[in-house]
Amino acid sequence: MGKRITIVLDDDLFKKLRERQSKQIRDSSKSVSFSRVINQTIRKAVR
């Protein structure tokens, strides 16, 4: 279980992340949380 934090996203980033979430939901039969999308994106960026 991760830490619960509050962040403020710029509108353009929020839209891109929601689009990414939507694509993942369409491509799978499972639910995809917004937190999961954010975590995946951050992990890719900090490698």
Steps between C-alpha positions, in 0.01 A plus 500: 500500500634839405493838666199726453604845379337801341642651181386773265515412131496748216192464282696372200669226705171399659343463155791294365497269803123451475539418129769246588269349763215484249719319247611246761138436599399450135793262441422279800197351665613622842457824689800737489528756778625853444761441772632200311540706183685772691730247670582328168575833335725620782687167510578528128619859543737442793686195366 
